């Protein structure tokens, strides 16, 4: 972030220092902006990677929402109560479920779509990491419960065994990877991925106890993750 601010500040000073313009001012400003874009590009690579990763997941989310809304029995609707009573052919329900799963797997994140999180945590400020770990990462898990589990129950029962396997592997893999990271924020990022494995298993268990445990894990990790970044920032 410091390099982006430095680049913007120096470019602004250089532009102001060129006044008054004796030749084509529009061409001058165009060339200055072009040069500024080329200079700041490498510094914004991590931010671009973050938005690109989340954007790709959002495409699946958008297609799934439009598909379910347009398939409504009487007229297109996005009313959750109406969609909850809507039945789909098994094959179509699996397609919808898989699309939403990809979107939420990026947001949560779920392995192997987790790679953006350590990089984003490593580059972001601690205050941003607090919001990311405490709130934004929980949206994916909420979507799995609210959409996949409630609106697509048949497909959820089909995918549940595979989600349990993925969740178990995620717990082990991320827990073993986290201690090897020297960057504190990346270490916490991998611990968040590991914690999300417990949430996935709870959601995939299709039991009241498992769902309650997943919700408890979501809330508790929201406080713990944010608190870790807050305490680290104060040291």
N, C-alpha and C positions, 0 to 999 in steps of 0.2 A: 504493500500500500504506500510506503514511503516513496518508492521510486515513481509510482504513478503521480503522486502529489508534486514531487520534484519536477517531473517532466512537464506537467501542466503549468506549474508556476513559472519555470524558466521560459517556456514557450510563450506564455502571456507577456512576460517582461520583454522578450525579444520582439514581439509584435508591437508593443507600445513604444519600444525604443526606436522603431523604424519610422515613427511619425515625425514630421509630416511627409506623406507619400508624394514623390515627384513624378512617379510613373503610374501604370495601371494598378490601382489599389485592389481591384477584384481578383486579378491574377495573383497578386502578392498573397492575399488572404487564402486563396485556394491552395497555393503551394505550401504555405505555412501549415494549414490544416492537414494536407496530405503528408507532410513530413512528420507532423505530430502523431498522426495515426500510425505511421510506420514505426515511430519510436516507442509509443506506448503499447503497441501490440504484444511484444514479448512479455511485458509485465502483466498484461491482462489475460495471459494464456490460461492460468488456473481458474480465473473467474469465468472465462468462456467455456472451459471444460465442465464447470459446475452447471451452468445454464444448459449446455448441450446435453449433458447426461439427464438432467431433470426434464428437459424439453422432449427428449426421445420417449421417456416414460409417459409424459402427458399426452402424446399422440395416441397411444394405446387407450388411455383413459377417455379421451374425447371420442374415439371411434366406438368404444364400448357403451358410453352414455348415449350417444346418438342411436346406436343400434337398438338398445333396450327401449329407448323412448319411441322410436319409430315403429317398433314391433307391437306396441300396445294394442289391445284388442279392438277398441272402438276408435280412438283417435290418438295421435301422438301426444305423449305426456311424460313429464319427468317427476310426477308426484310419487313419492316413495311408497305411500300407502297403496296406490294403484299398482305400482310395479311389484310390490310384495305379494299381491294376489295373482300376478300374471304367471302363467305357465309357459314354458318353452320346450321345444324338442330337445332331447338330450344332447344331440350334437351341437345345436346352436348354443345351448347353455354352457357347454364346455368351451366353446369359442369365446363367449362373453367372459367367462370366468378366467380363462387364460390371458385375455387382453387386460383385464383389471389386475390380475396377479403380476404381470410384467410391470405395469405402472406403479403398483404399490411396492414391488420388490426394489425398484429404484429409489423410491421415497424413504423406505424403512431404515436402512437398506437390507436386502437379502442377497447372500452370496449366490452367483458370482457378479451381481450388479452393484457391488459395494465400493468399487475402486475409487469413485469420486469423493467419498466421504473423508478418508484420511488426508487426501491432497487438499480438500477444502478446509478441513480443520487446521491443517498445518500452515496455511496461508492466511487464514482469517484472524481477526482480532478476537480477544477473549470474550468480549461482549457479544460478538456475532456467534461465537461457538456456544455461548450459553443459550441463545435463542434456538440455534440449530439442534443442539443435543436435547434441550428441555422441551421444545414444542414441535418444531418442524418434522423431526424424525418420527414423531408419534402419529402423524397424519396417515402414513402408510398402514400402520397397524389398525388404526381406526377404520380405514377403508376396507381392510380385509374383513373386519367384523360386521360393519354396517352394510356393505354391498355384497361381497363374496359369500359370506356366511349366511346372511339373512335373506338376500334376494335370489341367490343361486345355490340352494341347499343341496340339490342332487349332485351338481358338479363339485361342490365342496367336499362331499363324502367320498368322491372319487379321488380328488387331489390330496385329501388329508394324509394318507399314509406316506406319500411322497414329501409332503411338507414336514412331517415329523422327521424323516430321514435328513432332509436339508437342514432343518433346525438343529438337529443333533450334531451334524457335521460343522455347522456354523459356530456353535458353542465351542467346540474343541479347536477348530482352526484359528478363530480370532483370538481365543484365550492364549494359545501358544505363540501367536504372532505378536501380540501386544507388548510383552516384556522386551522384545528385541528392538523396539523402536526407541531411538534416543530423543526424538522430538516428543515432548510431553503431550502436546495436543493430538498428535497422531496415535500415541499410545492410548489415550482416552477414546479416540475414534474407534480403534479396534475393540476396545472393551465394550463400547456401545453396540458394535456389531455382534459380539458374543452375547450380550444381554438380550438382544433382539431374538436370538435363537430360542430362548426360553419362552418368549412371547409367541413365536410361531408355533412351537409345540403345544402351548396352551390353547391357541385358536384352533389348531388342527385336531385336537383331542375330541372335539364335538361333545364335550361334557360341561355341565354347569361349573364344576370345580375347576376344570381347566380354563374355561373362559374367565372366571373370576380371578384366577391366578394370573392370566395374561393381562387383564385390566390393572391388577395390582402392580404387576411388573412395569407396565407402561407408565403409571403415575409415579411409582417410586423412583424409577430410573430418570424420569423427567426432573425430579428434585435433585437426585444424586449427581447426574451429569452436569446440570447447571451449577450446582454447588462446588463441584471439583474445579471447574473453570474459574468460578468466582474467587475461590480461595487461592488458586494458583496466581491469578492476576494481582491479588493483594500482597503476595509474598515479595 
